[in-house]
Amino acid sequence: MLNNVILKTLRDRRRSLTWWVVGIFGYLLGIGAFYPIVAENRGQFEALLEAYPEELLAIMGVAEQETLFDPVGFIQAEALGWIVPLVFAIYGAVQGARAVAGEEEDGTIDLVMATPLSRSGLVWQKLLALVLAEMVLGAALFLAIALDTLLFELDIPLGNVVAAALMAVLLGVFFGSLALAVGAATGLRGLSVGVVSFVAAGSYLVNSLGSLVEGMKALKPLSPFYYYDAANPIRNGLDIEHALVLAGLALLLLEVALLAVRSRDLGVGGMRLPVLRSGKV
């Protein structure tokens, strides 16, 4: 039963996952192809970047100590610093919201729970399906950058690429677990996506601007994006402590989801409001 539920979830999501893979793979190949142009015209691009405010560069993932003119810095600034983490976070949020709340809103939760599957089993299996889907995205990320190194002579250690892909997967699983927990507690897919989107946008800005805005630097460790890229894994390799923080937070949110589904009626979203119809209450 465990494998069937996981495989069914992945099968139901296979088309959308395929497009996400195509998107991230194609974007990274395009970025890799553009790097030789940047390297050959470094002087012109440096002059252009000098006109950009630091805040804008920070939002785009360009750290103060980074340069766009070596392969690692270029990939970090153009992909791993902002596009990649947001893609993994958004995918995780959407799929996490659909895990339990989506089943309720689609009216399929009764069919699922009519099987020998327990409530805890439902949550665990949905999370495992999310982890596997994020790992597929991570594999696409790794393969695209590895192909960039071959086709466009980007000198990036493959071990560091693995570390960067792993941190992206963990970030996506964190936001997926958050969406799963909110959805399990409320039964509302839209609310779950909204809450996670707000958290993701706010924490991304805190991490990006924390070093530039007075008083915000102390808040950076509160952002999951800080643990994703503070150690700069594409340049320095995997930071075990940061990886464990993201994994630990995901497990904590999983426990919240488990407690939520055990304590309420899964057939009814916990925060739904009554609908008034003409002539009826």
BELHULIN-V631408 format. One record per backbone hydrogen bond with DSSP energy under -1.0 kcal/mol. CO is the residue of the C=O (numbers start at 1). NH is the residue of the N-H. Records with the same first field share a line. If there is no record, write none. Layout:
CO: NH  NH
This chain:
1: 5
2: 6
3: 7
4: 8
5: 9
6: 10
7: 11
8: 12
9: 13
13: 17
14: 18
15: 19
16: 20
17: 21
18: 22
19: 23
20: 24
21: 25
22: 26
23: 27
24: 28
25: 29
26: 30
27: 31
28: 32
29: 33
30: 34
31: 35
34: 38
35: 39
36: 40
37: 41
41: 45
42: 46
43: 47
44: 48
45: 49
46: 50
48: 51
49: 52
53: 57
54: 58
55: 59
56: 60
57: 62
58: 61
63: 66
70: 74
71: 75
72: 76
73: 77
74: 78
75: 79  80
76: 81
79: 84
82: 86
83: 87
84: 88
85: 89
86: 90
87: 91
88: 92
89: 93
90: 94
91: 95
92: 96
93: 97
94: 98
100: 104
101: 105
102: 106
103: 108  109
108: 112
109: 113
112: 115
118: 122
119: 123
120: 124
121: 125
122: 126
123: 127
124: 128
125: 129
126: 130
127: 131
128: 132
129: 133
130: 134
131: 135
132: 136
133: 137
134: 138
135: 139
136: 140
137: 141
138: 142
139: 143
140: 144
141: 145
142: 146
143: 147
144: 148
145: 149
146: 150
147: 151
148: 152
154: 156
157: 161
158: 162
159: 163
160: 164
161: 165
162: 166
163: 167
164: 168
165: 169
166: 170
167: 171
168: 172
169: 173
170: 174
171: 175
172: 176
173: 177
174: 178
175: 179
176: 180
177: 181
178: 182
179: 183
180: 184
181: 185
182: 186
183: 187
186: 271
188: 192
189: 193
190: 194
191: 195
192: 196
193: 197
194: 198
195: 199
196: 200
197: 201
198: 202
199: 203
200: 204
201: 205
202: 206
203: 207
204: 208
205: 209
206: 210
209: 212  213
213: 216
216: 219
217: 220
219: 222
220: 223
224: 228
225: 229
226: 230
229: 232
232: 235  236
233: 237
239: 243
240: 244
241: 245
242: 246
243: 247
244: 248
245: 249
246: 250
247: 251
248: 252
249: 253
250: 254
251: 255
252: 256
253: 257
254: 258
255: 259
256: 260
257: 261
258: 262
265: 268
269: 272
277: 280
